[in-house]
Amino acid sequence: MPLDAITYRVRPGCEERLREVFSPHNFTRIDSPVIKDDAGHTIGMLLGTGLFVQDDTVIRVIHHDGVTAARVAQHMSRQSGVHEAERAILPFLAEPRDTETPEGFRQHFHRSLMTALEQHSPDERPAAGTVVLRHRLRPGTGVTLERERGTVHRKASLLLSPDHPTIVRTALFLHGDTLVRVVQYDGHPYDVVGYLTDVCFAQDADAWIRPCLVDPKQPGHPDAYLALVHEQAMLSVAHMSVLGVD
């Protein structure tokens, strides 16, 4: 599974402060994207991460290869820059947490790990960017979605299309009643808009989600759908990958 995601709550209105904490001139990048086992052998690669926020919800998307989420957490827990950033965001958290030690960080990571309801990623090429859309669920309906679609081995509802070659992967993640659609691209962000309009809107790929949404009405026109996508799009706070830093 090339993508994982974690989520946690923050105090609303701290978007710019988070952007400052994770900006390239403040955040110390990991010492190496190469992930090794306890014997020092290379077992995987951290290909990129992205941090997104909307209202009180933060999502971190992690693109990796060759290892499990547990190994990613272990690798990140040993990074000094990660712990510096954790200390810097403490005033903005909705709930306190202990991430000072590697063990504390790993426990937080696993508590916050989202369930992948589906994922379509034919290859491992890194992404130049990521778009995250937040679907607002009615309280308690996350359990229903997980029960009905709780396996990544099921065919994804939103597939890649040869008509949109710059879209490299999609995934759908759930944690409680937080549901997000992740789309990664290696072209321009506008490519995601065209892809979603042609594939998701025209084919109504997310129809199975609609009964659980706060507003289940499907937009009847592409312009109305694009307005909805604009509302759903989470603010990108930071994006880092082996291709570079935004």
N, C-alpha and C positions, 0 to 999 in steps of 0.2 A: 504494500500500500504506500504510494509515494507521498500522500498528503495526510497530515493530522492537524487537528485544531484544538486549542484550549480556549476557555472563556472565563471571565471573572467580572465582578461588578465594581464600578467606580462612582464617585460623586459626579452628578451631571454638571456640565460646564467646564470641565478640566481639559478639554481637547487640546488647547494650545499649550498647556503646561506639559501634557504627555508628549506632544510633538517636540517640545524643547528637550525633554529628558532623553528621547530616543533619536535626536538629530545626530548627523554624522560627526559634528564637532564636539558633542558631549558623550555619546555612547561609545564605549570601548568594544570594538568588534571581537568576536571569538578568536582565540589564538590560531585555530585551524579548523576548516570545515571537514577535515578528515576525522572520522570516528574510528577509534581503535579499541580492541578488547583489552583485558587486563594484562595480557602478555605482550601488548604493543603491536599486534598485527592489525592491519587495516581491514575493517569489516563493513564500512559504509561511508556515506558522505552526506553532509548537511548542505543541500543545494540552495536553500533560500528560506527566508521567513518574512512575514508581513504582519503589521500590527494595525488594527482597525478599531474605531470607536463610534458609537452612536448612543446618545443619551447616557444611560448608566451602564452600557454593555461594551466590554472590550473583547475582541476576538484576535487571537494570534494564530496565523496559518503557518504551518511548517512543512516544507518540501524536503524530503530526504530519500535516500536510496540505500538498500542493503541491510537496514537495521529496523528494529521495532521502535515504537514510541518510547518504551522503557529505556532503550539505549540512548535515544535522543535526549531524554530527560537527564540521564546520567552525565552525558557529555556537557549539556548546558549548565548543570549544577556545579561544575568545576570551573566555570568561567568567571573571572573577577569582574568583568564588565557587566555580566548579568546580575551579580549581587549588588554592584553599585547602582544599577538602574532600579533594582527592587527596593533599595533603601530610599531612592529619590522619589518613588511613586507612593510611598507609604501614606503621606498626607491626603492622597486622592482616593484611596481605597474605601469602598463602602463597608467592607468587613476586614478586620486586621488578620494577618497571617504571618507565620514564622517561616521565612525563606532565607534566613541568615546562614544556615548550615546546608551542605549538599543534601542531607537527608530531608531536611525541612522543605527544600525546594522541590525535591522529587515527590514528596507527599502532596504538595500543592499542585504540581503538574498533573498527577494522576487523579486528584479530586476534580480538577478542572477539565480533564480530557473529554472531548465531545465524541459522540457515537457517529460513525460514518454510515449514513443510511444508504448512500450510493456513491459511486465514484467511477469516472471514465477517464483513463489515462493510458493511451496505447504505448507511450514511450516515456523516457525519463528526461527529456530535454528540459533544461532550466527555463523558467519564465522570466520575461523582462518586467512583468507587472502582474498584479492580482486585483481583481474586483470582488468585493464581498457584498452580497445583498441580504438584508435581514428581513425575514418573513415574520410578521407579527401574529403569534398564535393566541387563540383563546386559552385562558388558564386551564391547565389540566389536560390539554389535548396532546401534549408532547408524548405522553404515555401511549396514546392511541396510535400516533405515527410510528413510534418505535416498534410497537407490536405488529403493525401491518407491514412495515418495511424495514425490519431490523436486521438486514444482512447486506453486506456489500457485494455478495456473490450474485445477487439479483441483478437483472439487466437494468442499467441506469435509465431514468426517464428522460434525461437530457444528455444526448450523445454528441460527440464531435461530428462535424460535417466537412466533407471535402470542399464545399463551397466557401469555407472559412478556415483556411489553412493556418492562420496565425493563432487560432485558439488551440491551446495545447492540452488542457484538461479541465474537467469540471468535477465538483463534489458537492454533496449535501451533508451538513453536520447538524446534530441535535444534542442539546444538553438541557434537561428539564423542559422548559417551554421556550428555549432559545433555539431558533432554527435559522441557519444561514446557507445560502448558495454561494459557492466559491467558483470563480471562473479565472483561469490563468491564461495569459497571452504572451506572445513574443513579437508583437507588432505595436499597435497603437491602442490606447484605451477605447477609442471610438469603434475599433473592431469588435469589442465586446457588445456594444450597443447593437450593431448590425446583426451579430450572431444571435443574440437573445430575441431580437425582433423576428428574424427569419425562422429560427428553430423553436424557441420556447413559446413565443406568442402565437405564431402561425400554427404550430402543431399542438399548442396547449399542453406542453410537456408536464406542467405542474398541476394538472387538474386534480390529481389524487390528493394534493395538499389542501385544496381550497376549502373543504368542509371544516378544517381546523383553524382557518384564518379568522382574525378579528373582522376583516372586511372580505367576505368571500366572493364579492362581485368581480367578474372577469371584465377588464376593459374591452370595449367593443371596437376600438380603432387603434392603429399603431401609435398615433400621437398620445393617446390616453395611456397606452401601455408604457411608453417612454417616460411619461410623467410619473408613473408608478415606480419604474426602475430608479428614477432620480430620488424618490422618497426612500426607497429601500436601500440605496447605496450607502454603505458605512464610510466614514471619513478615514482615508489612509493616513496613518500617523507616521509609519516608517516602512520601508521595504528594502531588504538586503538579499542579494543573491550572488552566486558565483559570477554572474554577468555584470555586477556592479551594485551601487547603492543609490537609492533615490532620496 
